[in-house]
Amino acid sequence: MLVEITSTIHVSNYCSLPVKCHFCGFAAGTSPEGYFQNFSRLSEDVKKAAISIEKSGIKRVSLSAGYGNFSLILRALETVKEHTNLKVLINVGGDLDKQKIKTLKSAGADTICCNLETTNRELFQKLKPSDSFEQRLKVCFWIKEEGIELSSGILLGIGETEKDREAHIKLLKEIEAEEIPIMRFQPYRGTPLENKQPPPIPTLINLIKKVKNEINPKRITIPFPTIDYNNLIEVIKAGATNIATVIPENYPFIVKGVAKPEAGILEKILPLLSSANIKTNVKTREADAKL
């Protein structure tokens, strides 16, 4: 079993949506536990973070930002590609059009993420009143048309039914998403969903198994902190093949998770995987020394 590790650089938490998504703790002003204060990473900051990620042995990074940050994301992509050999996933949600996708492709984007979160249109509009499901779906198809690897995920536990999840799996199979993040909802203090309880781990495990059995995509991604160190091995054995939002101990900036204000620490994760005889694509200096 080989598990991929994906790190992250949060480029900006500015979001131009007038009403923020009800579960969001990432965008400026949404939660006192999140970043809260608006920030944007300069190219030098992005370079510093990317180099620390590559030196740790991680081979892939996600560049994330809210709506209204395309120029910053493009500049960050160009910076990472100029100074490292990291594979790059871009995540700015539905804030893309055909030309922007072509531009990202030309700049070297390996994967573009556009999460649908739920295929229940009524629930989507209730929780994401300034966003558009139809726009996000169009973006997914445009990414596929450009021949770029598509990442599109499911947010578990926001009020959807089992029937909704089944419909979501069916849609992701139809659009042939190569990467499917499965994100277990965690409440952020100060948001409209702060009192909603997260779904139990067995529900997450069941969904991972269904996605694996019914789609078997190239990559099933489970991000920290929608899981933690205690259930990491369990989700991998259920079928997860990529663990995301993971940073090395020497990462130069504080990282707040999209679901909770923690990220996974690489140096804590690797021993857990090793003890369970699970291999990763991370090539550490210690591993090099044994060769």
Residue frames as qw, qx, qy, qz and C-alpha x, y, z in Angstrom:
[[0.000, 0.888, 0.459, 0.000, 0.00, 0.00, 0.00],
 [0.429, 0.069, 0.029, 0.900, 1.40, 3.38, -1.05],
 [0.069, -0.860, -0.471, 0.184, -0.09, 6.57, 0.34],
 [0.376, 0.526, 0.096, 0.757, 0.52, 10.01, -1.13],
 [0.311, -0.625, -0.384, 0.604, 1.03, 13.07, 1.04],
 [0.252, 0.680, 0.305, 0.618, -0.13, 16.50, -0.13],
 [0.324, -0.329, -0.345, 0.817, 0.96, 19.67, 1.61],
 [0.098, 0.848, 0.506, 0.125, -0.64, 23.10, 1.41],
 [0.264, -0.078, -0.068, 0.959, 0.03, 26.79, 0.95],
 [0.076, 0.802, 0.576, -0.139, -2.88, 29.08, 1.74],
 [0.417, 0.301, 0.213, 0.831, -2.25, 31.98, -0.61],
 [0.140, -0.206, 0.094, -0.964, -5.04, 34.30, 0.57],
 [0.010, -0.399, -0.873, 0.280, -8.10, 34.12, 2.79],
 [0.276, 0.303, -0.003, -0.912, -9.78, 37.05, 1.09],
 [0.229, 0.349, 0.889, 0.187, -13.11, 35.96, -0.40],
 [0.112, -0.006, -0.220, -0.969, -15.20, 38.19, -2.65],
 [0.294, -0.460, -0.796, -0.262, -18.46, 36.31, -2.01],
 [0.225, -0.534, 0.079, -0.811, -20.75, 38.81, -0.24],
 [0.780, -0.418, 0.211, -0.416, -22.24, 36.13, 2.06],
 [0.071, 0.499, -0.863, 0.038, -19.69, 33.58, 3.21],
 [0.666, -0.078, -0.710, -0.214, -20.47, 29.86, 3.18],
 [0.634, -0.633, 0.018, -0.444, -22.09, 28.91, 6.48],
 [0.942, -0.293, -0.027, 0.160, -19.46, 26.30, 7.39],
 [0.634, 0.560, -0.178, 0.503, -16.41, 28.32, 6.35],
 [0.569, -0.778, -0.015, 0.266, -13.73, 29.16, 8.91],
 [0.703, 0.072, 0.246, 0.663, -11.11, 29.93, 6.26],
 [0.234, 0.699, 0.266, 0.621, -12.28, 33.27, 4.84],
 [0.199, 0.170, -0.343, 0.902, -11.40, 36.49, 6.63],
 [0.346, -0.191, 0.195, -0.898, -13.83, 37.39, 9.39],
 [0.701, -0.164, -0.537, -0.440, -15.69, 34.06, 9.50],
 [0.843, -0.433, -0.317, 0.027, -14.35, 32.55, 12.72],
 [0.256, -0.876, 0.374, -0.161, -12.14, 33.66, 15.63],
 [0.821, -0.291, 0.474, 0.125, -10.60, 30.18, 15.48],
 [0.775, 0.495, 0.251, 0.303, -9.66, 30.61, 11.82],
 [0.523, 0.198, 0.039, 0.828, -7.31, 33.10, 10.22],
 [0.084, -0.815, -0.482, 0.311, -9.95, 35.84, 10.74],
 [0.054, -0.789, 0.164, 0.590, -7.60, 38.66, 9.75],
 [0.745, 0.662, 0.043, -0.074, -7.23, 39.11, 6.00],
 [0.438, -0.597, 0.539, 0.402, -3.88, 38.01, 4.54],
 [0.802, 0.591, -0.060, -0.065, -2.20, 37.41, 1.19],
 [0.786, -0.347, 0.310, 0.406, 1.13, 35.62, 0.73],
 [0.205, 0.837, -0.360, -0.357, 3.82, 37.44, -1.20],
 [0.830, 0.434, -0.348, -0.043, 5.82, 35.51, -3.79],
 [0.209, 0.545, -0.714, 0.387, 8.76, 35.32, -1.39],
 [0.571, -0.238, 0.573, -0.538, 6.50, 33.77, 1.26],
 [0.922, 0.246, 0.029, -0.297, 5.18, 31.22, -1.23],
 [0.602, 0.565, -0.546, 0.144, 8.75, 30.40, -2.28],
 [0.117, -0.482, 0.725, -0.477, 9.84, 29.90, 1.33],
 [0.748, -0.068, 0.450, -0.482, 6.90, 27.61, 2.11],
 [0.886, 0.394, -0.149, -0.196, 7.30, 25.58, -1.10],
 [0.425, 0.574, -0.660, 0.233, 11.01, 25.01, -0.53],
 [0.345, -0.358, 0.715, -0.493, 10.38, 23.83, 3.05],
 [0.869, 0.129, 0.244, -0.410, 7.76, 21.40, 1.73],
 [0.795, 0.498, -0.345, -0.035, 10.04, 19.99, -0.96],
 [0.159, 0.573, -0.723, 0.351, 12.97, 19.64, 1.46],
 [0.610, -0.249, 0.568, -0.494, 10.75, 17.56, 3.76],
 [0.192, -0.080, 0.954, 0.217, 10.31, 14.97, 1.00],
 [0.470, 0.568, 0.563, -0.373, 6.70, 15.82, 0.14],
 [0.346, 0.027, 0.636, 0.689, 6.15, 15.91, -3.61],
 [0.024, -0.570, -0.627, -0.530, 2.81, 17.68, -3.98],
 [0.081, -0.259, -0.409, 0.871, 1.25, 20.90, -2.73],
 [0.078, 0.740, 0.646, 0.169, -2.19, 22.50, -2.82],
 [0.141, 0.021, -0.041, 0.989, -2.41, 26.24, -3.48],
 [0.101, -0.645, -0.757, -0.014, -5.67, 27.56, -2.02],
 [0.028, -0.062, -0.113, 0.991, -7.47, 30.89, -1.91],
 [0.317, 0.553, 0.622, -0.454, -10.97, 32.31, -1.74],
 [0.451, 0.718, 0.469, 0.247, -12.92, 33.86, -4.59],
 [0.104, 0.994, 0.025, 0.036, -11.34, 36.94, -6.17],
 [0.478, -0.721, 0.440, 0.241, -7.70, 35.84, -5.95],
 [0.904, 0.388, 0.149, 0.106, -6.89, 34.51, -9.41],
 [0.405, 0.818, -0.312, 0.264, -3.88, 36.77, -10.04],
 [0.379, -0.672, 0.581, -0.260, -2.39, 35.82, -6.66],
 [0.894, -0.053, 0.437, -0.082, -2.96, 32.10, -7.30],
 [0.782, 0.604, -0.021, 0.152, -1.39, 32.33, -10.75],
 [0.136, 0.826, -0.461, 0.295, 1.64, 34.13, -9.34],
 [0.627, -0.480, 0.570, -0.226, 1.94, 31.52, -6.57],
 [0.939, 0.225, 0.261, 0.003, 1.77, 28.70, -9.13],
 [0.593, 0.739, -0.208, 0.241, 4.48, 30.31, -11.21],
 [0.187, -0.769, 0.532, -0.302, 6.64, 30.77, -8.10],
 [0.808, -0.264, 0.507, -0.146, 6.29, 27.14, -6.99],
 [0.893, 0.405, 0.163, 0.104, 7.05, 25.84, -10.48],
 [0.371, 0.840, -0.309, 0.248, 10.07, 28.13, -10.82],
 [0.132, -0.692, 0.608, -0.366, 11.71, 27.17, -7.54],
 [0.548, -0.217, 0.770, -0.244, 10.66, 23.52, -6.94],
 [0.248, 0.086, -0.857, -0.444, 9.66, 20.31, -8.67],
 [0.306, 0.191, 0.754, -0.549, 6.45, 19.99, -6.67],
 [0.043, -0.430, -0.785, -0.444, 3.25, 18.83, -8.30],
 [0.100, 0.074, 0.271, -0.955, 0.61, 21.53, -7.82],
 [0.037, -0.591, -0.799, -0.108, -3.11, 21.37, -7.14],
 [0.038, -0.178, -0.006, -0.983, -5.02, 24.65, -7.51],
 [0.170, -0.561, -0.806, 0.083, -8.10, 25.31, -5.39],
 [0.069, 0.055, 0.103, -0.991, -10.07, 28.53, -5.82],
 [0.418, 0.388, 0.678, -0.463, -13.47, 26.83, -5.90],
 [0.507, 0.614, 0.591, 0.132, -15.80, 27.90, -8.69],
 [0.013, 0.895, -0.044, -0.444, -13.97, 31.17, -9.34],
 [0.364, -0.269, 0.685, 0.571, -12.75, 30.07, -12.77],
 [0.678, 0.590, 0.083, -0.431, -13.71, 30.32, -16.42],
 [0.923, 0.322, 0.128, 0.169, -12.37, 28.62, -19.54],
 [0.432, 0.784, -0.251, 0.368, -9.62, 31.19, -20.11],
 [0.383, -0.730, 0.477, -0.305, -8.43, 31.09, -16.51],
 [0.919, -0.146, 0.364, -0.030, -8.24, 27.30, -16.68],
 [0.788, 0.547, -0.015, 0.280, -6.21, 27.49, -19.89],
 [0.091, 0.849, -0.358, 0.377, -3.88, 29.99, -18.20],
 [0.656, -0.545, 0.478, -0.208, -3.38, 27.71, -15.19],
 [0.957, 0.157, 0.221, 0.100, -2.67, 24.80, -17.52],
 [0.577, 0.721, -0.159, 0.349, -0.04, 26.82, -19.40],
 [0.152, -0.793, 0.439, -0.393, 1.57, 27.79, -16.08],
 [0.339, 0.318, -0.868, 0.174, 1.95, 24.14, -15.10],
 [0.624, -0.230, 0.410, -0.624, -1.03, 23.27, -12.90],
 [0.108, 0.147, -0.978, -0.101, -1.16, 19.49, -12.48],
 [0.153, -0.488, -0.858, 0.038, -4.60, 19.31, -10.83],
 [0.188, -0.274, 0.026, -0.943, -7.44, 21.78, -10.38],
 [0.089, -0.315, -0.882, 0.338, -9.95, 21.33, -7.58],
 [0.355, -0.220, -0.127, -0.899, -13.56, 22.45, -7.71],
 [0.011, 0.145, 0.925, -0.351, -15.48, 20.87, -4.84],
 [0.348, -0.425, -0.537, -0.640, -19.22, 20.52, -5.26],
 [0.176, -0.238, 0.629, -0.718, -19.58, 19.73, -1.54],
 [0.440, 0.266, 0.790, -0.333, -23.12, 18.38, -2.06],
 [0.004, 0.148, 0.705, 0.693, -25.33, 17.67, -5.07],
 [0.065, -0.689, -0.702, 0.169, -28.46, 18.58, -3.09],
 [0.230, 0.505, 0.211, 0.805, -29.17, 21.93, -4.78],
 [0.403, -0.802, -0.258, -0.357, -31.48, 23.19, -2.03],
 [0.756, -0.567, -0.075, 0.317, -28.93, 22.40, 0.69],
 [0.608, 0.147, 0.128, 0.770, -26.11, 23.88, -1.38],
 [0.049, 0.651, 0.213, 0.726, -27.97, 27.19, -1.78],
 [0.579, -0.773, -0.221, -0.136, -28.92, 27.28, 1.89],
 [0.760, -0.505, 0.045, 0.406, -25.34, 26.82, 3.09],
 [0.471, -0.137, 0.332, 0.806, -23.61, 28.68, 0.24],
 [0.284, 0.778, 0.483, -0.286, -26.05, 31.51, -0.58],
 [0.162, 0.846, -0.223, -0.457, -23.62, 33.57, -2.69],
 [0.227, -0.343, 0.832, 0.373, -22.16, 30.59, -4.56],
 [0.722, 0.344, -0.151, -0.581, -23.54, 28.68, -7.55],
 [0.750, -0.105, 0.652, 0.012, -23.74, 24.92, -7.90],
 [0.753, 0.608, 0.249, 0.028, -24.25, 25.19, -11.66],
 [0.233, 0.900, -0.366, 0.039, -21.14, 27.36, -12.03],
 [0.436, -0.554, 0.709, -0.034, -19.06, 24.88, -10.05],
 [0.811, 0.186, 0.554, -0.005, -20.35, 22.01, -12.16],
 [0.591, 0.806, -0.015, 0.021, -19.44, 23.91, -15.34],
 [0.064, -0.830, 0.553, -0.029, -15.94, 24.48, -13.97],
 [0.694, -0.238, 0.680, -0.006, -15.55, 20.73, -13.40],
 [0.784, 0.481, 0.385, 0.073, -16.43, 20.02, -17.03],
 [0.340, 0.918, -0.200, 0.039, -14.17, 22.82, -18.33],
 [0.368, -0.670, 0.645, 0.023, -11.24, 21.37, -16.36],
 [0.760, 0.049, 0.645, 0.068, -11.86, 17.98, -17.93],
 [0.638, 0.750, 0.175, 0.005, -12.14, 19.54, -21.40],
 [0.132, 0.902, -0.409, 0.027, -8.66, 21.03, -20.97],
 [0.854, 0.200, -0.456, 0.150, -7.22, 17.63, -20.10],
 [0.004, 0.529, -0.590, 0.610, -6.23, 18.66, -16.58],
 [0.375, -0.188, -0.879, 0.227, -6.65, 16.30, -13.65],
 [0.404, -0.554, -0.166, -0.708, -9.91, 17.15, -11.84],
 [0.225, -0.100, -0.807, 0.538, -10.30, 17.07, -8.07],
 [0.433, -0.371, -0.173, -0.803, -13.87, 17.38, -6.81],
 [0.204, 0.050, -0.884, 0.418, -15.00, 16.39, -3.36],
 [0.515, -0.559, -0.577, -0.298, -17.80, 15.60, -0.96],
 [0.089, -0.385, 0.498, -0.772, -18.37, 17.48, 2.30],
 [0.511, -0.265, -0.816, -0.058, -19.79, 14.89, 4.65],
 [0.358, -0.439, -0.678, 0.468, -22.20, 15.75, 7.46],
 [0.011, -0.033, -0.025, 0.999, -23.63, 19.16, 6.48],
 [0.508, 0.263, 0.382, -0.726, -27.23, 17.96, 6.38],
 [0.500, 0.295, -0.618, -0.530, -27.22, 15.75, 3.29],
 [0.882, -0.100, 0.289, -0.359, -28.99, 12.39, 3.21],
 [0.598, -0.212, 0.733, 0.245, -27.63, 9.00, 2.26],
 [0.616, 0.614, 0.483, 0.102, -29.54, 9.36, -1.00],
 [0.165, 0.970, -0.138, -0.113, -27.76, 12.67, -1.62],
 [0.378, -0.625, 0.643, 0.231, -24.39, 10.99, -1.11],
 [0.668, 0.168, 0.700, 0.190, -25.29, 8.23, -3.55],
 [0.477, 0.839, 0.260, 0.034, -26.28, 10.84, -6.15],
 [0.079, -0.916, 0.355, 0.172, -23.01, 12.67, -5.55],
 [0.553, -0.322, 0.724, 0.257, -20.97, 9.52, -6.10],
 [0.639, 0.493, 0.575, 0.134, -22.89, 8.85, -9.32],
 [0.291, 0.955, 0.032, -0.048, -22.20, 12.38, -10.60],
 [0.260, -0.778, 0.531, 0.212, -18.49, 12.22, -9.77],
 [0.644, -0.019, 0.725, 0.242, -18.28, 8.95, -11.65],
 [0.546, 0.725, 0.413, 0.072, -20.01, 10.52, -14.66],
 [0.183, 0.971, -0.152, -0.006, -17.64, 13.49, -14.80],
 [0.897, 0.193, -0.204, 0.341, -14.66, 11.17, -14.24],
 [0.230, -0.903, 0.294, -0.211, -13.01, 13.04, -11.38],
 [0.699, 0.336, -0.571, 0.270, -9.51, 11.66, -10.93],
 [0.253, 0.084, -0.663, 0.700, -9.27, 12.87, -7.33],
 [0.474, -0.622, -0.447, -0.433, -12.12, 12.80, -4.82],
 [0.071, 0.266, -0.600, 0.751, -11.58, 14.53, -1.49],
 [0.539, -0.550, -0.610, -0.187, -13.90, 13.28, 1.24],
 [0.112, 0.368, -0.375, 0.843, -14.10, 15.96, 3.91],
 [0.412, -0.510, -0.738, 0.160, -15.70, 15.21, 7.26],
 [0.124, -0.797, -0.133, -0.576, -17.48, 18.34, 8.49],
 [0.516, -0.294, -0.505, 0.627, -16.04, 19.94, 11.60],
 [0.070, -0.922, -0.363, -0.116, -17.71, 23.02, 13.15],
 [0.417, 0.259, -0.171, 0.855, -15.81, 26.30, 13.34],
 [0.213, -0.611, -0.532, 0.546, -16.70, 28.53, 16.28],
 [0.025, 0.513, 0.001, -0.858, -18.48, 31.70, 15.23],
 [0.162, 0.045, -0.692, -0.702, -19.98, 30.30, 12.03],
 [0.662, -0.099, -0.067, -0.740, -23.70, 29.56, 11.46],
 [0.882, -0.023, -0.445, -0.155, -22.97, 25.83, 11.81],
 [0.075, 0.565, -0.672, 0.472, -20.88, 26.12, 14.98],
 [0.572, -0.239, 0.582, -0.526, -23.30, 23.94, 16.99],
 [0.894, 0.244, -0.201, -0.318, -23.69, 21.20, 14.38],
 [0.705, -0.447, 0.548, 0.047, -22.03, 17.94, 15.39],
 [0.233, 0.526, -0.719, -0.390, -19.52, 16.29, 13.03],
 [0.909, 0.060, -0.251, -0.328, -20.51, 12.91, 11.57],
 [0.769, -0.475, 0.428, 0.012, -19.03, 9.84, 13.28],
 [0.089, -0.566, 0.741, 0.350, -15.90, 8.24, 11.89],
 [0.483, 0.139, 0.862, 0.069, -17.77, 5.03, 10.85],
 [0.494, 0.768, 0.329, -0.242, -19.90, 7.20, 8.51],
 [0.137, 0.823, -0.444, -0.328, -16.71, 8.57, 6.94],
 [0.336, -0.303, 0.875, 0.173, -15.26, 5.06, 6.62],
 [0.566, 0.427, 0.698, -0.102, -18.43, 3.84, 4.92],
 [0.427, 0.859, 0.051, -0.277, -18.33, 6.69, 2.39],
 [0.061, -0.681, 0.666, 0.299, -14.65, 6.08, 1.59],
 [0.443, -0.033, 0.891, 0.095, -15.42, 2.43, 0.90],
 [0.547, 0.646, 0.498, -0.187, -18.35, 3.34, -1.35],
 [0.274, 0.874, -0.245, -0.317, -16.26, 5.78, -3.38],
 [0.196, -0.499, 0.812, 0.230, -13.52, 3.20, -3.74],
 [0.482, 0.163, 0.861, 0.002, -15.89, 0.41, -4.75],
 [0.476, 0.717, 0.487, -0.152, -18.11, 2.43, -7.09],
 [0.346, 0.926, -0.123, -0.089, -15.54, 4.78, -8.68],
 [0.852, -0.223, 0.173, 0.440, -12.03, 3.70, -7.61],
 [0.303, 0.949, -0.065, 0.057, -10.52, 7.06, -8.63],
 [0.632, 0.480, -0.380, 0.475, -6.81, 7.70, -8.99],
 [0.237, 0.192, -0.535, 0.788, -6.81, 9.47, -5.63],
 [0.476, -0.713, -0.480, -0.185, -9.14, 9.42, -2.61],
 [0.277, 0.412, -0.347, 0.796, -8.07, 12.36, -0.49],
 [0.537, -0.709, -0.454, 0.053, -8.71, 12.78, 3.22],
 [0.249, 0.652, -0.224, 0.680, -7.50, 16.12, 4.60],
 [0.395, -0.362, -0.547, 0.643, -6.40, 16.97, 8.09],
 [0.112, -0.179, 0.814, -0.541, -8.07, 18.07, 10.28],
 [0.743, -0.073, -0.185, -0.639, -11.26, 16.34, 9.13],
 [0.914, -0.158, -0.361, 0.094, -9.44, 13.33, 10.54],
 [0.285, -0.848, 0.417, -0.159, -6.75, 13.13, 13.22],
 [0.159, 0.527, -0.834, 0.044, -3.82, 10.92, 14.13],
 [0.499, -0.105, 0.764, -0.395, -6.05, 8.44, 16.01],
 [0.751, 0.390, 0.474, -0.243, -8.09, 7.45, 12.94],
 [0.217, 0.703, -0.495, -0.461, -5.47, 8.01, 10.23],
 [0.102, -0.238, 0.947, 0.190, -4.66, 4.33, 9.72],
 [0.431, 0.380, 0.767, -0.287, -8.34, 3.37, 9.76],
 [0.485, 0.734, 0.098, -0.465, -9.23, 5.71, 6.90],
 [0.157, 0.589, -0.702, -0.369, -6.25, 4.53, 4.84],
 [0.222, -0.032, 0.974, 0.008, -7.24, 0.90, 5.29],
 [0.481, 0.549, 0.555, -0.400, -10.76, 1.85, 4.16],
 [0.637, 0.539, 0.443, 0.327, -9.35, 3.10, 0.86],
 [0.023, 0.982, -0.062, -0.176, -7.90, 6.60, 1.27],
 [0.850, 0.218, 0.101, 0.468, -4.81, 7.02, -0.89],
 [0.337, 0.500, -0.067, 0.795, -3.87, 10.65, -0.24],
 [0.425, -0.683, -0.447, 0.391, -3.55, 12.50, 3.06],
 [0.294, 0.651, 0.158, 0.682, -3.76, 16.27, 2.63],
 [0.255, -0.880, 0.062, -0.396, -3.17, 19.49, 4.58],
 [0.880, -0.342, -0.048, 0.325, 0.10, 18.09, 5.89],
 [0.207, 0.916, -0.253, 0.232, 3.04, 20.36, 6.67],
 [0.726, 0.124, -0.481, 0.475, 6.59, 19.71, 7.89],
 [0.531, -0.654, -0.366, 0.396, 7.63, 20.82, 11.38],
 [0.385, -0.331, 0.087, 0.857, 9.80, 23.59, 9.95],
 [0.207, 0.678, 0.559, 0.430, 6.99, 25.09, 7.85],
 [0.294, 0.107, -0.161, 0.936, 7.45, 28.87, 8.05],
 [0.334, -0.256, -0.057, -0.906, 3.82, 29.90, 8.63],
 [0.393, 0.102, 0.745, -0.530, 0.83, 28.96, 10.79],
 [0.277, -0.078, -0.748, -0.597, -1.67, 26.84, 8.86],
 [0.496, 0.095, 0.517, -0.692, -5.34, 26.82, 9.80],
 [0.191, 0.163, 0.933, 0.257, -7.29, 23.88, 8.43],
 [0.290, -0.223, -0.424, -0.828, -10.43, 24.53, 6.42],
 [0.619, -0.441, -0.597, -0.257, -12.44, 22.39, 8.85],
 [0.650, -0.727, -0.150, 0.163, -10.60, 23.04, 12.12],
 [0.091, 0.951, -0.289, 0.060, -7.58, 25.19, 13.02],
 [0.608, -0.496, 0.596, 0.174, -5.05, 22.36, 12.84],
 [0.649, 0.559, -0.452, -0.250, -2.97, 20.78, 10.11],
 [0.986, -0.125, -0.005, 0.107, -1.30, 17.38, 10.00],
 [0.166, -0.836, 0.510, 0.116, 2.39, 17.36, 10.94],
 [0.751, 0.441, -0.479, -0.113, 4.51, 15.20, 8.64],
 [0.228, 0.440, -0.791, 0.358, 6.94, 14.10, 11.35],
 [0.511, -0.104, 0.635, -0.570, 4.02, 12.76, 13.43],
 [0.829, 0.313, 0.009, -0.463, 2.35, 11.04, 10.50],
 [0.547, 0.522, -0.648, -0.089, 5.32, 9.14, 9.06],
 [0.055, -0.285, 0.900, -0.326, 5.97, 7.00, 12.20],
 [0.650, 0.147, 0.486, -0.565, 2.29, 6.07, 12.36],
 [0.774, 0.480, -0.219, -0.350, 2.32, 4.92, 8.76],
 [0.334, 0.516, -0.784, 0.084, 5.58, 3.05, 9.24],
 [0.318, -0.188, 0.812, -0.451, 4.25, 1.20, 12.30],
 [0.739, 0.310, 0.405, -0.440, 1.30, 0.02, 10.19],
 [0.537, -0.061, 0.701, 0.466, 3.59, -1.03, 7.30],
 [0.433, 0.819, 0.376, -0.028, 2.11, 1.63, 5.05],
 [0.553, -0.059, 0.250, 0.792, 4.52, 3.18, 2.56],
 [0.189, 0.880, 0.220, -0.375, 4.37, 6.75, 1.29],
 [0.662, 0.608, 0.130, 0.418, 5.79, 8.64, -1.66],
 [0.200, -0.959, 0.185, -0.078, 7.61, 10.94, 0.76],
 [0.836, 0.243, -0.255, 0.421, 11.35, 10.62, 0.39],
 [0.429, -0.900, 0.074, -0.007, 12.99, 11.79, 3.60],
 [0.217, 0.766, -0.586, 0.151, 16.67, 12.32, 4.20],
 [0.565, -0.374, 0.694, -0.246, 16.58, 9.47, 6.71],
 [0.891, 0.296, 0.321, -0.127, 15.25, 7.18, 3.98],
 [0.568, 0.766, -0.297, 0.053, 17.99, 8.33, 1.62],
 [0.146, -0.703, 0.668, -0.197, 20.61, 7.53, 4.23],
 [0.755, -0.145, 0.610, -0.192, 19.42, 3.93, 4.43],
 [0.831, 0.542, 0.020, -0.127, 19.85, 3.37, 0.69]]
